[in-house]
Amino acid sequence: MAAATEVLCFYPPAKSQGDIAQLIKQGEVPVEASASFKAAAGNYMSYIMAIQCAASFGVELVVFNMAASYFHDDFGANVVEAGKIAMLCGVRKGVKRCVGSD
């Protein structure tokens, strides 16, 4: 998956086309939301990114589920405390994802 991402990063349509203000003036970038959505829906890289995001989120869920066992076994936390700590890791990641981080 990482190799596919590297290849796509160097594929010409993925590169920046220049100054966004200049491109809007030239009419090359849609300004309306519906036009922008249509442009994104027509781009195959949007679907690849969505698949990568879904796959990585599934892995994160498994890691966070195992984290509770790790905190319980290695640090001696009781089951409730270990679950709370693992839940906080998941909540933190969910908030970061919502604000645009990975």
NULUM-952691 format. One record per residue: residue in three letters; chain; x negated, y negated, z negated of N, C-alpha, C, O in turn. Coordinates in Angstrom, 1 decimal. Layout:
BEGIN
@aa ALA	ch A	n_px X	n_py Y	n_pz Z	ca_px X	ca_py Y	ca_pz Z	c_px X	c_py Y	c_pz Z	o_px X	o_py Y	o_pz Z
...
END
This chain:
BEGIN
@aa MET	ch A	n_px -0.8	n_py 1.2	n_pz 0.0	ca_px 0.0	ca_py 0.0	ca_pz 0.0	c_px -0.9	c_py -1.3	c_pz 0.0	o_px -0.6	o_py -2.2	o_pz 0.7
@aa ALA	ch A	n_px -2.0	n_py -1.2	n_pz -0.8	ca_px -2.8	ca_py -2.4	ca_pz -0.8	c_px -3.6	c_py -2.6	c_pz 0.5	o_px -3.8	o_py -3.7	o_pz 0.9
@aa ALA	ch A	n_px -3.9	n_py -1.5	n_pz 1.2	ca_px -4.6	ca_py -1.6	ca_pz 2.5	c_px -3.6	c_py -2.2	c_pz 3.5	o_px -4.0	o_py -3.0	o_pz 4.3
@aa ALA	ch A	n_px -2.3	n_py -1.8	n_pz 3.5	ca_px -1.4	ca_py -2.4	ca_pz 4.4	c_px -1.2	c_py -3.9	c_pz 4.1	o_px -1.0	o_py -4.7	o_pz 5.1
@aa THR	ch A	n_px -1.2	n_py -4.3	n_pz 2.9	ca_px -1.1	ca_py -5.7	ca_pz 2.5	c_px -2.3	c_py -6.5	c_pz 3.1	o_px -2.1	o_py -7.6	o_pz 3.6
@aa GLU	ch A	n_px -3.5	n_py -5.9	n_pz 2.9	ca_px -4.7	ca_py -6.6	ca_pz 3.5	c_px -4.6	c_py -6.8	c_pz 5.0	o_px -5.0	o_py -7.8	o_pz 5.5
@aa VAL	ch A	n_px -4.1	n_py -5.8	n_pz 5.7	ca_px -4.0	ca_py -5.8	ca_pz 7.1	c_px -3.0	c_py -6.9	c_pz 7.5	o_px -3.2	o_py -7.7	o_pz 8.4
@aa LEU	ch A	n_px -1.9	n_py -7.0	n_pz 6.8	ca_px -0.8	ca_py -8.0	ca_pz 7.1	c_px -1.3	c_py -9.4	c_pz 6.8	o_px -0.8	o_py -10.3	o_pz 7.4
@aa CYS	ch A	n_px -2.1	n_py -9.5	n_pz 5.8	ca_px -2.6	ca_py -10.9	ca_pz 5.5	c_px -3.4	c_py -11.5	c_pz 6.6	o_px -3.5	o_py -12.7	o_pz 6.7
@aa PHE	ch A	n_px -4.1	n_py -10.6	n_pz 7.4	ca_px -4.9	ca_py -11.2	ca_pz 8.4	c_px -4.2	c_py -11.1	c_pz 9.8	o_px -4.8	o_py -11.5	o_pz 10.8
@aa TYR	ch A	n_px -3.0	n_py -10.6	n_pz 9.8	ca_px -2.2	ca_py -10.7	ca_pz 11.0	c_px -1.7	c_py -12.1	c_pz 11.3	o_px -1.3	o_py -12.7	o_pz 10.4
@aa PRO	ch A	n_px -1.9	n_py -12.6	n_pz 12.5	ca_px -1.6	ca_py -14.0	ca_pz 12.8	c_px -0.3	c_py -14.6	c_pz 12.3	o_px -0.3	o_py -15.7	o_pz 11.8
@aa PRO	ch A	n_px 0.9	n_py -14.0	n_pz 12.4	ca_px 2.1	ca_py -14.6	ca_pz 11.9	c_px 2.1	c_py -14.9	c_pz 10.4	o_px 2.8	o_py -15.7	o_pz 9.9
@aa ALA	ch A	n_px 1.2	n_py -14.2	n_pz 9.6	ca_px 1.2	ca_py -14.4	ca_pz 8.2	c_px 0.4	c_py -15.6	c_pz 7.8	o_px 0.5	o_py -16.0	o_pz 6.6
@aa LYS	ch A	n_px -0.4	n_py -16.1	n_pz 8.7	ca_px -1.2	ca_py -17.3	ca_pz 8.4	c_px -0.4	c_py -18.6	c_pz 8.4	o_px 0.6	o_py -18.6	o_pz 9.1
@aa SER	ch A	n_px -0.9	n_py -19.5	n_pz 7.7	ca_px -0.2	ca_py -20.8	ca_pz 7.6	c_px -0.3	c_py -21.5	c_pz 9.0	o_px -1.3	o_py -21.4	o_pz 9.7
@aa GLN	ch A	n_px 0.8	n_py -22.2	n_pz 9.3	ca_px 0.9	ca_py -22.8	ca_pz 10.6	c_px 0.5	c_py -24.3	c_pz 10.5	o_px 0.5	o_py -25.0	o_pz 11.6
@aa GLY	ch A	n_px 0.2	n_py -24.8	n_pz 9.4	ca_px -0.2	ca_py -26.2	ca_pz 9.2	c_px 0.6	c_py -26.9	c_pz 8.2	o_px 1.2	o_py -26.3	o_pz 7.3
@aa ASP	ch A	n_px 0.6	n_py -28.3	n_pz 8.3	ca_px 1.2	ca_py -29.1	ca_pz 7.3	c_px 2.8	c_py -29.0	c_pz 7.5	o_px 3.3	o_py -29.2	o_pz 8.6
@aa ILE	ch A	n_px 3.5	n_py -28.7	n_pz 6.4	ca_px 4.9	ca_py -28.5	ca_pz 6.5	c_px 5.7	c_py -29.7	c_pz 6.9	o_px 6.6	o_py -29.6	o_pz 7.6
@aa ALA	ch A	n_px 5.3	n_py -30.9	n_pz 6.4	ca_px 6.0	ca_py -32.1	ca_pz 6.8	c_px 5.9	c_py -32.3	c_pz 8.3	o_px 6.8	o_py -32.7	o_pz 9.0
@aa GLN	ch A	n_px 4.7	n_py -32.1	n_pz 8.9	ca_px 4.5	ca_py -32.3	ca_pz 10.3	c_px 5.3	c_py -31.2	c_pz 11.1	o_px 5.9	o_py -31.5	o_pz 12.1
@aa LEU	ch A	n_px 5.4	n_py -30.0	n_pz 10.6	ca_px 6.2	ca_py -29.0	ca_pz 11.3	c_px 7.7	c_py -29.2	c_pz 11.2	o_px 8.4	o_py -28.9	o_pz 12.2
@aa ILE	ch A	n_px 8.1	n_py -29.8	n_pz 10.2	ca_px 9.6	ca_py -30.2	ca_pz 10.1	c_px 9.9	c_py -31.3	c_pz 11.1	o_px 10.9	o_py -31.3	o_pz 11.8
@aa LYS	ch A	n_px 9.0	n_py -32.3	n_pz 11.2	ca_px 9.2	ca_py -33.4	ca_pz 12.2	c_px 9.2	c_py -32.8	c_pz 13.6	o_px 9.9	o_py -33.3	o_pz 14.5
@aa GLN	ch A	n_px 8.4	n_py -31.8	n_pz 13.9	ca_px 8.3	ca_py -31.2	ca_pz 15.2	c_px 9.5	c_py -30.3	c_pz 15.5	o_px 9.6	o_py -29.9	o_pz 16.6
@aa GLY	ch A	n_px 10.2	n_py -30.0	n_pz 14.5	ca_px 11.4	ca_py -29.1	ca_pz 14.6	c_px 11.0	c_py -27.6	c_pz 14.7	o_px 11.8	o_py -26.8	o_pz 15.1
@aa GLU	ch A	n_px 9.8	n_py -27.3	n_pz 14.2	ca_px 9.4	ca_py -25.9	ca_pz 14.2	c_px 9.8	c_py -25.1	c_pz 12.9	o_px 9.7	o_py -23.9	o_pz 12.9
@aa VAL	ch A	n_px 10.1	n_py -25.8	n_pz 11.9	ca_px 10.5	ca_py -25.2	ca_pz 10.6	c_px 12.0	c_py -25.6	c_pz 10.4	o_px 12.3	o_py -26.8	o_pz 10.4
@aa PRO	ch A	n_px 12.9	n_py -24.6	n_pz 10.1	ca_px 14.3	ca_py -25.0	ca_pz 9.8	c_px 14.4	c_py -25.7	c_pz 8.5	o_px 13.7	o_py -25.3	o_pz 7.5
@aa VAL	ch A	n_px 15.2	n_py -26.7	n_pz 8.4	ca_px 15.4	ca_py -27.5	ca_pz 7.2	c_px 16.6	c_py -26.9	c_pz 6.4	o_px 16.6	o_py -26.9	o_pz 5.2
@aa GLU	ch A	n_px 17.7	n_py -26.5	n_pz 7.1	ca_px 18.9	ca_py -26.0	ca_pz 6.4	c_px 18.6	c_py -24.7	c_pz 5.7	o_px 17.8	o_py -23.9	o_pz 6.2
@aa ALA	ch A	n_px 19.3	n_py -24.4	n_pz 4.7	ca_px 19.2	ca_py -23.1	ca_pz 3.9	c_px 19.6	c_py -21.9	c_pz 4.8	o_px 18.9	o_py -20.9	o_pz 4.8
@aa SER	ch A	n_px 20.7	n_py -22.0	n_pz 5.5	ca_px 21.1	ca_py -20.9	ca_pz 6.3	c_px 20.1	c_py -20.6	c_pz 7.4	o_px 19.9	o_py -19.4	o_pz 7.7
@aa ALA	ch A	n_px 19.5	n_py -21.6	n_pz 8.0	ca_px 18.5	ca_py -21.4	ca_pz 9.1	c_px 17.3	c_py -20.8	c_pz 8.5	o_px 16.6	o_py -19.9	o_pz 9.1
@aa SER	ch A	n_px 16.9	n_py -21.2	n_pz 7.3	ca_px 15.7	ca_py -20.7	ca_pz 6.6	c_px 16.0	c_py -19.2	c_pz 6.2	o_px 15.1	o_py -18.4	o_pz 6.4
@aa PHE	ch A	n_px 17.2	n_py -18.9	n_pz 5.8	ca_px 17.5	ca_py -17.5	ca_pz 5.4	c_px 17.4	c_py -16.6	c_pz 6.7	o_px 16.9	o_py -15.5	o_pz 6.6
@aa LYS	ch A	n_px 18.0	n_py -17.1	n_pz 7.8	ca_px 17.9	ca_py -16.3	ca_pz 9.0	c_px 16.5	c_py -16.1	c_pz 9.5	o_px 16.2	o_py -15.0	o_pz 10.0
@aa ALA	ch A	n_px 15.7	n_py -17.1	n_pz 9.3	ca_px 14.2	ca_py -17.0	ca_pz 9.7	c_px 13.6	c_py -15.9	c_pz 8.8	o_px 12.8	o_py -15.1	o_pz 9.3
@aa ALA	ch A	n_px 13.9	n_py -15.9	n_pz 7.5	ca_px 13.2	ca_py -15.0	ca_pz 6.6	c_px 13.8	c_py -13.6	c_pz 6.9	o_px 13.0	o_py -12.6	o_pz 6.8
@aa ALA	ch A	n_px 15.1	n_py -13.5	n_pz 7.1	ca_px 15.7	ca_py -12.1	ca_pz 7.4	c_px 15.2	c_py -11.5	c_pz 8.7	o_px 15.2	o_py -10.3	o_pz 8.8
@aa GLY	ch A	n_px 14.8	n_py -12.3	n_pz 9.6	ca_px 14.2	ca_py -11.8	ca_pz 10.9	c_px 12.8	c_py -11.5	c_pz 10.8	o_px 12.2	o_py -10.9	o_pz 11.8
@aa ASN	ch A	n_px 12.1	n_py -11.8	n_pz 9.7	ca_px 10.7	ca_py -11.5	ca_pz 9.6	c_px 10.4	c_py -10.2	c_pz 8.9	o_px 10.9	o_py -10.0	o_pz 7.8
@aa TYR	ch A	n_px 9.7	n_py -9.3	n_pz 9.6	ca_px 9.5	ca_py -8.0	ca_pz 9.0	c_px 8.7	c_py -8.0	c_pz 7.8	o_px 8.8	o_py -7.1	o_pz 6.9
@aa MET	ch A	n_px 7.9	n_py -9.0	n_pz 7.6	ca_px 7.0	ca_py -9.1	ca_pz 6.4	c_px 7.9	c_py -9.3	c_pz 5.1	o_px 7.4	o_py -9.0	o_pz 4.0
@aa SER	ch A	n_px 9.1	n_py -9.9	n_pz 5.3	ca_px 9.9	ca_py -10.1	ca_pz 4.1	c_px 10.4	c_py -8.7	c_pz 3.6	o_px 10.5	o_py -8.5	o_pz 2.4
@aa TYR	ch A	n_px 10.7	n_py -7.8	n_pz 4.5	ca_px 11.1	ca_py -6.5	ca_pz 4.1	c_px 9.9	c_py -5.7	c_pz 3.4	o_px 10.2	o_py -4.9	o_pz 2.5
@aa ILE	ch A	n_px 8.8	n_py -5.8	n_pz 4.0	ca_px 7.6	ca_py -5.2	ca_pz 3.4	c_px 7.3	c_py -5.7	c_pz 2.0	o_px 7.0	o_py -4.9	o_pz 1.1
@aa MET	ch A	n_px 7.4	n_py -7.0	n_pz 1.8	ca_px 7.3	ca_py -7.6	ca_pz 0.5	c_px 8.3	c_py -7.1	c_pz -0.5	o_px 8.0	o_py -6.8	o_pz -1.7
@aa ALA	ch A	n_px 9.6	n_py -7.0	n_pz -0.1	ca_px 10.6	ca_py -6.5	ca_pz -0.9	c_px 10.4	c_py -5.0	c_pz -1.4	o_px 10.6	o_py -4.7	o_pz -2.5
@aa ILE	ch A	n_px 9.9	n_py -4.2	n_pz -0.4	ca_px 9.6	ca_py -2.8	ca_pz -0.8	c_px 8.4	c_py -2.7	c_pz -1.8	o_px 8.5	o_py -1.9	o_pz -2.7
@aa GLN	ch A	n_px 7.4	n_py -3.6	n_pz -1.6	ca_px 6.3	ca_py -3.6	ca_pz -2.5	c_px 6.7	c_py -4.0	c_pz -3.9	o_px 6.3	o_py -3.4	o_pz -4.9
@aa CYS	ch A	n_px 7.6	n_py -5.0	n_pz -3.9	ca_px 8.1	ca_py -5.5	ca_pz -5.2	c_px 8.9	c_py -4.4	c_pz -5.9	o_px 8.7	o_py -4.2	o_pz -7.1
@aa ALA	ch A	n_px 9.8	n_py -3.7	n_pz -5.2	ca_px 10.6	ca_py -2.7	ca_pz -5.8	c_px 9.7	c_py -1.5	c_pz -6.3	o_px 9.9	o_py -1.0	o_pz -7.4
@aa ALA	ch A	n_px 8.7	n_py -1.2	n_pz -5.5	ca_px 7.8	ca_py -0.1	ca_pz -5.9	c_px 7.0	c_py -0.4	c_pz -7.1	o_px 6.8	o_py 0.4	o_pz -8.0
@aa SER	ch A	n_px 6.5	n_py -1.6	n_pz -7.2	ca_px 5.7	ca_py -2.0	ca_pz -8.3	c_px 6.5	c_py -2.1	c_pz -9.6	o_px 6.0	o_py -1.9	o_pz -10.7
@aa PHE	ch A	n_px 7.8	n_py -2.6	n_pz -9.4	ca_px 8.6	ca_py -2.7	ca_pz -10.6	c_px 8.9	c_py -1.3	c_pz -11.2	o_px 9.0	o_py -1.2	o_pz -12.4
@aa GLY	ch A	n_px 9.1	n_py -0.3	n_pz -10.4	ca_px 9.3	ca_py 1.0	ca_pz -10.9	c_px 8.1	c_py 1.6	c_pz -11.7	o_px 8.3	o_py 2.2	o_pz -12.7
@aa VAL	ch A	n_px 6.9	n_py 1.3	n_pz -11.2	ca_px 5.7	ca_py 1.7	ca_pz -11.9	c_px 5.7	c_py 0.9	c_pz -13.2	o_px 5.3	o_py 1.5	o_pz -14.3
@aa GLU	ch A	n_px 6.0	n_py -0.3	n_pz -13.2	ca_px 6.0	ca_py -1.1	ca_pz -14.5	c_px 7.0	c_py -0.5	c_pz -15.5	o_px 6.6	o_py -0.4	o_pz -16.7
@aa LEU	ch A	n_px 8.1	n_py -0.1	n_pz -15.1	ca_px 9.1	ca_py 0.5	ca_pz -16.0	c_px 8.5	c_py 1.8	c_pz -16.7	o_px 8.7	o_py 2.0	o_pz -17.9
@aa VAL	ch A	n_px 7.8	n_py 2.6	n_pz -15.9	ca_px 7.2	ca_py 3.8	ca_pz -16.5	c_px 6.1	c_py 3.4	c_pz -17.5	o_px 6.0	o_py 4.0	o_pz -18.5
@aa VAL	ch A	n_px 5.3	n_py 2.4	n_pz -17.1	ca_px 4.2	ca_py 2.0	ca_pz -18.0	c_px 4.8	c_py 1.5	c_pz -19.3	o_px 4.3	o_py 1.8	o_pz -20.4
@aa PHE	ch A	n_px 5.9	n_py 0.7	n_pz -19.2	ca_px 6.4	ca_py 0.1	ca_pz -20.5	c_px 7.1	c_py 1.2	c_pz -21.3	o_px 7.1	o_py 1.1	o_pz -22.5
@aa ASN	ch A	n_px 7.7	n_py 2.2	n_pz -20.7	ca_px 8.2	ca_py 3.3	ca_pz -21.4	c_px 7.1	c_py 4.1	c_pz -22.2	o_px 7.3	o_py 4.6	o_pz -23.3
@aa MET	ch A	n_px 6.0	n_py 4.3	n_pz -21.5	ca_px 4.9	ca_py 5.0	ca_pz -22.1	c_px 4.2	c_py 4.2	c_pz -23.2	o_px 3.6	o_py 4.7	o_pz -24.1
@aa ALA	ch A	n_px 4.3	n_py 2.8	n_pz -23.1	ca_px 3.7	ca_py 1.9	ca_pz -24.1	c_px 4.2	c_py 2.2	c_pz -25.5	o_px 3.4	o_py 2.1	o_pz -26.4
@aa ALA	ch A	n_px 5.5	n_py 2.4	n_pz -25.6	ca_px 6.1	ca_py 2.7	ca_pz -26.9	c_px 5.4	c_py 3.9	c_pz -27.6	o_px 5.1	o_py 3.9	o_pz -28.8
@aa SER	ch A	n_px 5.3	n_py 5.0	n_pz -26.8	ca_px 4.6	ca_py 6.2	ca_pz -27.3	c_px 3.1	c_py 5.9	c_pz -27.7	o_px 2.6	o_py 6.4	o_pz -28.7
@aa TYR	ch A	n_px 2.5	n_py 5.1	n_pz -26.9	ca_px 1.1	ca_py 4.7	ca_pz -27.2	c_px 1.0	c_py 3.9	c_pz -28.5	o_px 0.1	o_py 4.2	o_pz -29.3
@aa PHE	ch A	n_px 1.9	n_py 2.9	n_pz -28.7	ca_px 1.8	ca_py 2.2	ca_pz -29.9	c_px 2.1	c_py 3.0	c_pz -31.1	o_px 1.6	o_py 2.8	o_pz -32.2
@aa HIS	ch A	n_px 3.1	n_py 4.0	n_pz -30.9	ca_px 3.4	ca_py 4.8	ca_pz -32.0	c_px 2.3	c_py 5.8	c_pz -32.4	o_px 2.0	o_py 6.0	o_pz -33.6
@aa ASP	ch A	n_px 1.7	n_py 6.4	n_pz -31.4	ca_px 0.7	ca_py 7.5	ca_pz -31.6	c_px -0.6	c_py 6.9	c_pz -32.1	o_px -1.3	o_py 7.4	o_pz -33.0
@aa ASP	ch A	n_px -1.1	n_py 5.8	n_pz -31.4	ca_px -2.4	ca_py 5.3	ca_pz -31.6	c_px -2.5	c_py 4.3	c_pz -32.7	o_px -3.6	o_py 4.2	o_pz -33.4
@aa PHE	ch A	n_px -1.5	n_py 3.5	n_pz -32.9	ca_px -1.6	ca_py 2.4	ca_pz -33.9	c_px -0.7	c_py 2.7	c_pz -35.1	o_px -0.7	o_py 1.9	o_pz -36.0
@aa GLY	ch A	n_px 0.0	n_py 3.8	n_pz -35.1	ca_px 0.8	ca_py 4.1	ca_pz -36.3	c_px 2.0	c_py 3.3	c_pz -36.5	o_px 2.6	o_py 3.3	o_pz -37.6
@aa ALA	ch A	n_px 2.5	n_py 2.6	n_pz -35.5	ca_px 3.7	ca_py 1.8	ca_pz -35.7	c_px 4.9	c_py 2.8	c_pz -35.7	o_px 4.9	o_py 3.9	o_pz -35.1
@aa ASN	ch A	n_px 5.9	n_py 2.5	n_pz -36.5	ca_px 7.1	ca_py 3.4	ca_pz -36.4	c_px 7.8	c_py 3.2	c_pz -35.1	o_px 7.5	o_py 2.3	o_pz -34.3
@aa VAL	ch A	n_px 8.7	n_py 4.1	n_pz -34.9	ca_px 9.4	ca_py 4.1	ca_pz -33.5	c_px 10.1	c_py 2.8	c_pz -33.2	o_px 10.0	o_py 2.4	o_pz -32.0
@aa VAL	ch A	n_px 10.7	n_py 2.2	n_pz -34.1	ca_px 11.4	ca_py 1.0	ca_pz -33.9	c_px 10.5	c_py -0.2	c_pz -33.5	o_px 10.7	o_py -0.9	o_pz -32.6
@aa GLU	ch A	n_px 9.4	n_py -0.3	n_pz -34.3	ca_px 8.4	ca_py -1.3	ca_pz -34.0	c_px 7.7	c_py -1.1	c_pz -32.7	o_px 7.5	o_py -2.1	o_pz -32.0
@aa ALA	ch A	n_px 7.4	n_py 0.1	n_pz -32.4	ca_px 6.7	ca_py 0.4	ca_pz -31.1	c_px 7.6	c_py 0.1	c_pz -30.0	o_px 7.2	o_py -0.4	o_pz -28.9
@aa GLY	ch A	n_px 8.9	n_py 0.4	n_pz -30.1	ca_px 9.9	ca_py 0.1	ca_pz -29.1	c_px 10.0	c_py -1.4	c_pz -28.9	o_px 10.2	o_py -1.9	o_pz -27.7
@aa LYS	ch A	n_px 10.0	n_py -2.2	n_pz -30.0	ca_px 10.1	ca_py -3.6	ca_pz -29.9	c_px 8.9	c_py -4.2	c_pz -29.2	o_px 9.0	o_py -5.1	o_pz -28.3
@aa ILE	ch A	n_px 7.7	n_py -3.7	n_pz -29.5	ca_px 6.5	ca_py -4.2	ca_pz -28.9	c_px 6.5	c_py -3.9	c_pz -27.4	o_px 6.2	o_py -4.8	o_pz -26.5
@aa ALA	ch A	n_px 6.9	n_py -2.7	n_pz -27.0	ca_px 7.0	ca_py -2.4	ca_pz -25.6	c_px 8.1	c_py -3.2	c_pz -24.9	o_px 7.9	o_py -3.6	o_pz -23.7
@aa MET	ch A	n_px 9.2	n_py -3.4	n_pz -25.6	ca_px 10.2	ca_py -4.2	ca_pz -25.0	c_px 9.8	c_py -5.7	c_pz -24.7	o_px 10.1	o_py -6.2	o_pz -23.7
@aa LEU	ch A	n_px 9.0	n_py -6.2	n_pz -25.6	ca_px 8.5	ca_py -7.6	ca_pz -25.4	c_px 7.5	c_py -7.6	c_pz -24.2	o_px 7.5	o_py -8.6	o_pz -23.5
@aa CYS	ch A	n_px 6.8	n_py -6.6	n_pz -23.9	ca_px 5.9	ca_py -6.5	ca_pz -22.7	c_px 6.8	c_py -6.6	c_pz -21.5	o_px 6.5	o_py -7.3	o_pz -20.5
@aa GLY	ch A	n_px 7.9	n_py -5.8	n_pz -21.5	ca_px 8.8	ca_py -5.8	ca_pz -20.4	c_px 9.5	c_py -7.1	c_pz -20.2	o_px 9.7	o_py -7.5	o_pz -19.0
@aa VAL	ch A	n_px 10.0	n_py -7.7	n_pz -21.2	ca_px 10.6	ca_py -9.0	ca_pz -21.1	c_px 9.7	c_py -10.1	c_pz -20.6	o_px 10.1	o_py -10.9	o_pz -19.8
@aa ARG	ch A	n_px 8.5	n_py -10.0	n_pz -21.1	ca_px 7.5	ca_py -11.0	ca_pz -20.6	c_px 7.2	c_py -10.9	c_pz -19.1	o_px 7.2	o_py -11.9	o_pz -18.4
@aa LYS	ch A	n_px 7.1	n_py -9.6	n_pz -18.7	ca_px 6.9	ca_py -9.4	ca_pz -17.2	c_px 8.1	c_py -9.8	c_pz -16.4	o_px 8.0	o_py -10.4	o_pz -15.3
@aa GLY	ch A	n_px 9.3	n_py -9.6	n_pz -17.0	ca_px 10.5	ca_py -10.0	ca_pz -16.2	c_px 10.6	c_py -11.5	c_pz -16.1	o_px 11.0	o_py -12.0	o_pz -15.1
@aa VAL	ch A	n_px 10.3	n_py -12.2	n_pz -17.2	ca_px 10.3	ca_py -13.7	ca_pz -17.1	c_px 9.3	c_py -14.2	c_pz -16.2	o_px 9.6	o_py -15.1	o_pz -15.4
@aa LYS	ch A	n_px 8.1	n_py -13.6	n_pz -16.2	ca_px 7.0	ca_py -14.0	ca_pz -15.3	c_px 7.5	c_py -13.8	c_pz -13.8	o_px 7.2	o_py -14.7	o_pz -13.0
@aa ARG	ch A	n_px 8.1	n_py -12.7	n_pz -13.6	ca_px 8.6	ca_py -12.4	ca_pz -12.2	c_px 9.6	c_py -13.4	c_pz -11.8	o_px 9.7	o_py -13.8	o_pz -10.6
@aa CYS	ch A	n_px 10.5	n_py -13.8	n_pz -12.7	ca_px 11.6	ca_py -14.8	ca_pz -12.3	c_px 11.0	c_py -16.2	c_pz -12.0	o_px 11.6	o_py -16.9	o_pz -11.2
@aa VAL	ch A	n_px 9.9	n_py -16.6	n_pz -12.6	ca_px 9.4	ca_py -17.9	ca_pz -12.4	c_px 8.3	c_py -17.9	c_pz -11.3	o_px 7.7	o_py -18.9	o_pz -11.0
@aa GLY	ch A	n_px 8.2	n_py -16.7	n_pz -10.6	ca_px 7.3	ca_py -16.7	ca_pz -9.4	c_px 6.0	c_py -16.1	c_pz -9.6	o_px 5.2	o_py -16.1	o_pz -8.6
@aa SER	ch A	n_px 5.7	n_py -15.5	n_pz -10.7	ca_px 4.4	ca_py -14.9	ca_pz -10.9	c_px 4.5	c_py -13.4	c_pz -10.5	o_px 5.6	o_py -13.0	o_pz -10.2
@aa ASP	ch A	n_px 3.5	n_py -12.7	n_pz -10.6	ca_px 3.6	ca_py -11.2	ca_pz -10.3	c_px 4.0	c_py -10.5	c_pz -11.5	o_px 4.2	o_py -9.3	o_pz -11.4
END
